[in-house]
Amino acid sequence: MSTNAGLATLFDGLVWVTRFARAQESMFERLDNTGYLGGYNVVFPGDVGGTWQLVFDGNAVVCRMGAHEEPKGTVTMELEEFFKLLAGHTTYTTAELTGRVRVTGDGHASFLFGALIAQLRHLRGRRSLVGWAVRWWTDRALRRSQTGFEFQR
């Protein structure tokens, strides 16, 4: 099974960012995620979908490719819906309430994935090197997704 190029660009980037951030222990001094310990899956069904896991271990968040063996929760959505969310064409709350985002297991999975989308959109707006990097990365992911979505300005 092949993965959509835009999806791979975004989540492979998350894998590297979380590895780097994990190496910077001081970045997580204030991280209080004791209620979220464990792994959560993010699933995009279909021929060009894929599965990634977000693992919270008490000190950091780590993104990895593939399914977690014992996930506490799973977020499932179609690829097109994910890129609509990322581009700002819909909100996470609307997508979840209309059933386009499905959550099974621990309800924290919904909050965590919604926060990930919100954080990416927030960082895009920063006028800094981080903002520039996130704009470049997310724009590249959208272009490579071939869904036709562009960020709402």
N, C-alpha and C positions, 0 to 999 in steps of 0.2 A: 504494500500500500504506500503510495506517495503522499506527501503532505503538501498542502498549499504553500507556495513560496512565501507569501506574506505572513502566514501563521508561523512558519518556521523562523522567519526573520525576527518576528517579535518575541517568540518564546525562547529561541536560542539565545537572543540577546538577554532575556531575563535570567537564563541559566548563568551566563557570564557575569552579569551585574551582581547577582546574589552571591556568586563565588567570591568576587572582589570585595563586596561589602562584608562578607563573613570574615575575610582576612583582616578587616579593619575593626577589631573588637570594640574600639571606643565608639564606633557608630551606633552600637546597640546598648549603651549604658542605660538609656531610659526606656528601652523596649520592655513592655510588660505584656507578654502574650501567654500567661499561664493558663488561661482558659482555652487556648487554641493549640495546645501541644498535640502533635501528631501530623499525619499527612492528609491532604485533600487533593482529589483529582479534578482536573478540568478536561472535559471530553467534548470533542468536536466530531460527531458521527459523519459517516460518508466516506466516499472513495478518497478524497483529498483532505480528510480531517486528521485528527491525531489526539493523543492524550499526553498531558503534562501533569506533574504533581507539584504542589506547594507543600513544603514540609516545615513545620514550626517546631524548633527543638529547645525553646527556652531562651536561647541567646540570639537567634537569627532566623530569617526566613530563607529557605533554599528552594530554588526551582530546578526540577530535573525532568528530563524527557521520559515518557513511559508512565504506566499506571503504578500507583502505590499499592503494595500488596494488601494492606489492611487500612483502607482510607476511612477517616471519620465521617467524611461527607464527599459528595460528588456534585459538581455543577456541569450540566450538559446543555449545549446550545448549538444551533446551526452556525456554520462558518459565516454566512452573510450577516447574521444577527450580531455576531461578535464584531465584525468590522463596522457595522452601523453604530454600535456602542462606542467603539474606539474613536470613530470620526465625529461623534456627537449628533448623529441623526436621530437618536432615540436615547432615552435614559435607562439605566439599569432597573430602576423601580418599575417603569412601564413594561419593560421586556419581561420581568419576572411576574408581574401581576397578570399579564396577558398570556402567560404560559410559554413564551418563546425562550425563556431560561428556566430550566428545571433543576431543582435541588433535591437530592436524596441524602438521607443520613442526617448528620449534625447540621442544624440550621446555620451554624457559624460559617459554613462554606459560602452561603449567600452573602453575608456581610464582608467576608474576606475578598471574594472575587469582585464584588461591587466596589470595595475600597481600592483594589488594584486598578480598575478602570478609572476611578475618580482621581487617583494619584497620578496616573500617566497623563490624564487631561490637564490636571493642575500644573504639573511640571512643564508641560508644553508652553504654558503661558509665562513662565519665569524669564526674566531678562538677564540671563547669566549663561555661563558655559554649560551648566547642566540643562538649562532650558533649550539651548541650541542643540545639544546632543540628543535630547529626547525628541525634539521636533524632527531632526534629521532621521532618527531611527524609526519613529512612528510613521512619518511620511513615506519612507522607503518601504515599510511593511505594507502600508495601504496600496502603494503603487504595485508592488509585487503580488498583492492578493488578486489583482485583476477583477475586482468587484466593482470598480468604477466609483467608489466612495472617496470623497475628499473631506478634509476637516472643515467643520463649520467655523467660520471666523467670528 
